[in-house]
Amino acid sequence: MKLNTQGRYALIALVDLTRRGNKERVSLSDIASKQNISLPYLEQLFVKLRKAGIVKSFRGSSGGYVISREPDTLRITDILKAVDQDLDLAAENKYIEDKKSATKEENLASKMWEQLSANIYVFLHQMRLSDIANDQLNPCPAVPNFVSFSDS
């Protein structure tokens, strides 16, 4: 799994759109300026998001983008997959299973990566865009104060 700026910036831009509501069409230049994201980079991401059916684009003087699905039905995994994020941590270790000389220890370690990947996928799949946009994230029971955010 390699969560890079594509997933991060796509999520930031979609949270921005969600928080504005679908009452107004928002230009990518407005999002780019507000979120400090390169406009050409954002344009590339929104081509992918549009093809995946996550956003709709409108042309003309009142053009811009809106979310095409209800944010409470849009899973984070949908967004990450749309911008080509690899959600499989174990993919990098798949070669071990194919390698005839893999040791028992390599295979056992590989199983751990598969379990971690599955847990991360479940976490991301259970989370919806609306959860993030409405600041309804539940803290991790193991470390409840690990992340705190102040909307100032």
Secondary structure as GFF3:
##gff-version 3
##sequence-region A 1 152
A	DSSP	alpha_helix	5	20	.	.	.	ID=ss1
A	DSSP	alpha_helix	28	35	.	.	.	ID=ss2
A	DSSP	alpha_helix	39	51	.	.	.	ID=ss3
A	DSSP	beta_strand	55	58	.	.	.	ID=ss4
A	DSSP	beta_strand	64	67	.	.	.	ID=ss5
A	DSSP	alpha_helix	76	82	.	.	.	ID=ss6
A	DSSP	three_ten_helix	89	93	.	.	.	ID=ss7
A	DSSP	alpha_helix	94	98	.	.	.	ID=ss8
A	DSSP	alpha_helix	104	126	.	.	.	ID=ss9
A	DSSP	alpha_helix	129	133	.	.	.	ID=ss10
###
